[in-house]
Amino acid sequence: MLLTLFLLFAKIGLFTFGGGYAMISIIENICVEQKKWITHDEMMDVAVIAESTPGPIAINCATYVGYKQKGIVGAIVATLGVVFPSFVVIFAISMFLDNFLEITWIASAFKGIRIAVALLIIDAALKMVKQMSKKFVSIAIMVCSFIAMLLIDYFSWNFSSISMMLIAAIFSLSLFIIQNMIGKSNEIEE
Amino acid sequence: MIYLELIVGFLKVGLFSFGGAYGAISLIRDVVLDYGWLSEDSVMNMIAVSESTPGSIMVNLATYVGSSQGGFLGALLATIAVVVPAFIIILTAMVILDSFLDNKYVQAVLFGLKPCIMGIILATGISMLTKNALLPVVQETMQLKPLIVAVILSLIYFGSRKFMKKKISPIMLIVISAIVGMVAFGI
């Protein structure tokens, strides 16, 4: 059973390109439809939890399914399984990439690729912004952190994005508490 | 002590990377540049490789940065560090979670975090784009090629959605951009 868990999650890790969201559908296919390890509803729960908690979504799913099957050992085995293939692939690539980049045509290709990566990131951000709640506070926080991050980046200021996230969290929490105290219908509760 | 730095750096990434892979990309770039581990260009090369290889992008980047800074042990430690917070949070969550995520204070925190992350991701993308496509025009005596490449790639990527039924996948865009790059910057 533990071996099956490891192998199946290694398979998921090996055949999913494009990161977390692509993985969710494959995990659903294997764990819900084929193996019936968890139900569809449970899978939805994991996806929601994964969205609101930090960390790679694939890890969240693997830990959840592994734990359901075999407790804490299962959780560890499934998580290791999902990480193992990409660890091997990336480690191998990382040893050679610098040498590859000295070859002119590969360096040229990567100049193009870097621009593509920037476009992909902008696209991902715009998609999230479109789905975002359109409340004033949300938009204000989004715009402020956008401008702050750009300034930090261009002027190489020593201020990390983590500190900015902490400020946003504290601001939002204080706003919520203040609104509760004065008993005003609040912006935050959905 | 590079190993300790890697562990601390990637624990931070694992703990604060809400919003999936793209949130993590912004964070990892920030952490890596902050510690001065790699140049902006190297980070972007790694992001491209991590997007085009199987597995979670966040884990791939951790393995990659770890390996470049501390060899095999570095790769191992960075990978474990980026995974551990998610692992522990889910395990804890399974015991107390339902009540935890429904908690209105937790909701209030998430309400502030989410738009902040979106702003950070958007700024990261725009900053990367300007550094790779616009700065060469200003700095390197009117080097226009990167800007032209950026325009072509945006037309292909965003245009494909307007005029074709099917959207170009990220991996496909990376392949196309490699070809455009070779044509524009020489073989």
Interface residues (C-beta under 8 A of the other chain):
Chain A: G13 L14 F15 T16 F17 G18 G19 G20 Y21 M23 V48 I49 E51 S52 T53 P54 G55 P56 I57 A58 I59 N60 T63 Y64 Y67 I72 A75 T79 V82 V83 P85 S86 F87 V89 I90 F91 I93 S94 M95 L97 L101 T104 W105 A107 S108 A109 F110 K111 G112 I113 R114 I115 A116 V117 A118 L119 L120 I121 I122 D123 A124 A125 L126 M128 V129 M132 V137 S138 I139 I141 M142 V143 C144 S145 F146 I147 A148 M149 L150 D153 Y154 N158 S160 S161 I162 M164 M165 A168 A169 I170 F171 S172 L173 L175 F176 I177 I188 E189 E190
Chain B: K12 G14 L15 F16 S17 F18 G19 G20 A21 Y22 A24 I25 S26 L27 D30 V31 D34 D41 M44 N45 I47 A48 V49 S50 E51 S52 T53 P54 G55 S56 I57 M58 V59 N60 T63 Y64 S67 S68 F72 A75 T79 V82 V83 P85 A86 F87 I89 I90 L91 A93 M94 L97 L101 K104 Y105 Q107 A108 V109 L110 F111 G112 L113 K114 P115 C116 I117 M118 G119 I120 I121 L122 A123 T124 G125 I126 S127 M128 L129 N132 A133 P146 V149 A150 L153 S154 Y157 F158 S169 P170 I171 L173 I174 I176 S177 A178 I179 V180 G181 M182 A184 F185 G186 I187
